Amino acid sequence: MLTVNENFLKLPGNYLFSEISKRISAYKAEHPEKSIIPLSIGDATRPLSPAVVAAMHKAVDEMGTTEGFRGYGPEQGYAFLRETIRDKVYSPLGVDISADEIFISDGAKSDCGNIGDIFGSNNVVAVCDPVYPVYVDTNAMAGRAGEYDGTRWTDIVYMPCNEKNGFMPELPVRTPDIIYLCFPNNPTGAAATKSQLKLWVDYAVKNGALILFDAAYEAYISEEGIPHSIYEIDGAKECAIEFRSFSKTAGFTGTRCAYTIVPEDLKFGGASLNKLWNRRQCTKFNGVPYVVQRAAEAVYSEQGMKEAREIIDYYMNNARVIRNGLKNAGLTVYGGINSPYVWVKTPGGVDSWSFFDKLLKEAGVAVTPGVGFGPEGEGFIRRTGFGDAEQPKQAVERVTRII
Ligand SMILES: *Cc1c(COP(=O)(O)O)cnc(C)c1O
């Protein structure tokens, strides 16, 4: 008889977002007259930009002709997109990444999860707490997390990120083999400086560990001196894989396109991670649609870059309104400068869910309880800059009234 992957049975339910929508629906049912401002969205809301739409239309028309039709494309992505990324993303940073080190995919979420296929099951995994849940759950599915004790996984190394350490993880006591880092961070909004990242690169090189660097929000960096890529740090090509996505940078959350950098220099036990990932992708993945890759390419045209910048500025303006408004209301806020996420400390030390309920019921504002991203997120809520520009202003007014 069939047996299932028992690791899946150990996973806790996806409690966070179902619980949020349950509480919002219950409140709406009781108070149908009240409007709820959603500041919990972790999804793009602005439409695809004109340059992207034009490129997609053109590609669709090509596909409808005998000469322009494309069937299966290269699993790694078309050369036109890989070379554009090399020239428009990495060259300007002074980073030498070859097209063969760039793998186009349908999402950073899938890549962050799928990359585990090429690692042994005995590796020790370290994550930040709070954390984007994908890193933890995918390792739990692969049997690298141990048992879930109701709060944490027994074999995962958790690196607390809190006010005391400025939301920067400290080098862990137990040495991990795989280290997930995400900067600018979801959910805390923290961004790492070059010297902070250098510490991790040196640590990984010294310990023979691999860093999985999630740079999904690099386009939101507004301050000088914050690296956009981990490869801006010397030595990173020997110890780091980088994940990037068009989702938050160009509104591709529904269109789906991302890329992962696996440098040729990544060699562990004589094996090349670039070769292993290539083998994995060629076996299990048949590439991103041609139309979507042309759309992604258009993000790097002069017009496309200008339009993408406008969308990011729009969200960042929302984040700024939230950040400054809540600060003026007397709350302690973090993030919102190099990231669309604002991490807000609950007033009076109340727990995340109590403050969530208060904001929902008294102010009609929906947020995300910080504790949902890990125990260290207790006492915080996350708000995002995604959404309509009118919403943050109204939300700040409403919250100010009840604080
Ligand atoms: C949104 C997000 C991504 C992007 O995921 P896609 O699958 O490319 O849409 C990756 N990492 C983090 C932390 C995110 O918040």
The ligand as an SDF file (V2000), in Angstrom:
LIG
                    3D

 15 15  0  0  0  0  0  0  0  0999 V2000
    7.1620   37.8240   -2.5360 C   0  0  0  0  0  0  0  0  0  0  0  0
    8.3930   37.1490   -2.1100 C   0  0  0  0  0  0  0  0  0  0  0  0
    9.1350   36.3860   -3.0130 C   0  0  0  0  0  0  0  0  0  0  0  0
    8.7510   36.3130   -4.4770 C   0  0  0  0  0  0  0  0  0  0  0  0
    8.1350   35.1430   -4.7820 O   0  0  0  0  0  0  0  0  0  0  0  0
    7.6830   34.8170   -6.2740 P   0  0  0  0  0  0  0  0  0  0  0  0
    7.4510   33.3600   -6.2220 O   0  0  0  0  0  0  0  0  0  0  0  0
    8.7870   35.1900   -7.2070 O   0  0  0  0  0  0  0  0  0  0  0  0
    6.4280   35.5950   -6.5470 O   0  0  0  0  0  0  0  0  0  0  0  0
   10.2960   35.7730   -2.5700 C   0  0  0  0  0  0  0  0  0  0  0  0
   10.7230   35.9230   -1.3060 N   0  0  0  0  0  0  0  0  0  0  0  0
   10.0480   36.6780   -0.4130 C   0  0  0  0  0  0  0  0  0  0  0  0
   10.5970   36.8370    0.9490 C   0  0  0  0  0  0  0  0  0  0  0  0
    8.8670   37.2940   -0.7850 C   0  0  0  0  0  0  0  0  0  0  0  0
    8.2010   38.0250    0.1130 O   0  0  0  0  0  0  0  0  0  0  0  0
  1  2  1  0
  2  3  1  0
  2 14  2  0
  3  4  1  0
  3 10  2  0
  4  5  1  0
  5  6  1  0
  6  7  2  0
  6  8  1  0
  6  9  1  0
 10 11  1  0
 11 12  2  0
 12 13  1  0
 12 14  1  0
 14 15  1  0
M  END
$$$$
